[in-house]
Amino acid sequence: MKRSDHESLFIPSRQSIVAITIILLKFARIIVRTLWPLLLVFLLNRGGSSESSWWNIGITVLTGVSFVGSIIAYFKFYYHVDEDSLMISKGVIRKTKLDIPFERIQTINFEQNILHQLFNVVGVKIDTAGSVSNEVAIDALDKPTAEALRSFILEKKASLSPENFDEIQSSQEGGLVEIEEEKNILLHLKIKDLLKIGVSENHLRTAVIMLAIVGGFIGDIEDALGMDVFEGIGSWVGSGISAILFFIFIFIPFFLVLSFFISLIRTVLRYFDLKFWENKRGYKVVSGLFTRKEVSILKQKIQILEWATNPLRQVFGIFTLYLKQASSVEVNTSKTVSVPGCYESQVENIKFDYIPQSMWAQLKSFDVDKHYLIWHLLYVCFLPTIAWFCLRYFLDFSNYFFIAIYFMASVVMVILAYHKRKFHLNEHIIQSSSGIFGNREKLLQLFKIQSVSLRQSIYQRRRSLASLVLHTASGNVTVPFIPLDQAKNLQDFILYKAESINKKWM
């Protein structure tokens, strides 16, 4: 590799000038997120001219500090490469220097919000081995520079790892041409696919999240303005049967309809023009309308392959695919890449690409013990219902109607969950099946399991049952309520496979 081909990358350089605006917007978001109750007081409950003057001074000072801080942050930020690492220097008050070896860099992802797209720049996010979040983020680079930086790092990384050297090839001029990019497009979402995904979202979950946000918002308003919003709503709605009717026929439908449109809009914004590619090293997902994100997934780092559907998506014949990558701690959203709108044939292709068909031979299926059903009926259905009934009888808390609804719904859900709870095992893989109204499958390769723990509750111990928890760097998978002897044998077998197979996956 000729250094002269990438000479500009070796010189300490600043970001694009657009980064000043992006950094300023970051400061503004932090200020609004932290001080929004105070800002709300200023807007809705202004005092006299003297008090208003102090507010204006405070806001002006915050704006000025943010603007100056953005400029300083821009001029203090430098990046460059040397022969084997990426160097970052930054800091407004405290100076920080980062030295990131190429061999630790796992993926280099691009992100473009509206401002990025307007000026044809990209945000660069670099993920390194063993990190929970991005090790470093560069706010704005012009696109050719960002692509050259990614190309150079990947070429150097491949040359440092002989097993990955087939990801690059030499050109006749002696330079290196990256060939690990898009090879085979697996999925491209159209508008009709986005509508299917949006319509089949979990709108009830969205409604619950909205209620939590609105409840917290109202609480902050009450603290900031000295108002009792809930008492005012209660006096307007009334009590008794009128409150129940209002809740059933107005409140619930309103939030469900609102959550439907929010889910639909969120789906379009997040997954607009989604493209899912397969390349030499793994997969890449590009999506988003206002914020365009590009995320790479290393095939060797995928520890759990998961796909799920719900009743409405079963009608449409689509699944959501989850690619869970290894991290140093429990998995979080930054390590899980979701690909919605996959049809069964596409899920099958990914499944057999990740684990070849030859490794699926002699896959045996096992059911969980019937006490899984009994335990959940007892602790999820009967005991809560009895406790709720006592509260109603002695303290006049809640209503018999809601108690009956809870009991019937919980019984149906527990029975459905029991019938769908299975696991499948052979010499190479283990697959967990679960679900209530929908279906969820989790697939693991045995050699990527890092540890196995055997757990017994008092209920399980009295019946010689146990649950196995399979620990990986991208999350845990539980095999519940199986006979104790079978659990011990399975634990020994998985640990033997994990320790005896010497394959690189991190």
Beta strands, then each sheet from edge to edge (+ up, - down):
strand 1: 78-81
strand 2: 85-90
strand 3: 96-101
strand 4: 105-112
strand 5: 121-128
strand 6: 136-142
strand 7: 168-170
strand 8: 176-178
strand 9: 184-188
strand 10: 275-278
strand 11: 282-287
strand 12: 292-298
strand 13: 302-309
strand 14: 318-325
strand 15: 336-343
strand 16: 364-367
strand 17: 422-425
strand 18: 429-434
strand 19: 439-445
strand 20: 451-455
strand 21: 465-472
strand 22: 475-483
sheet 1: 1+ 2- 3+
sheet 2: 6+ 5- 4+ 12- 11+ 10- 9+
sheet 3: 7+ 8-
sheet 4: 15+ 14- 13+ 19- 18+ 17- 16+
sheet 5: 20+ 21- 22+
end
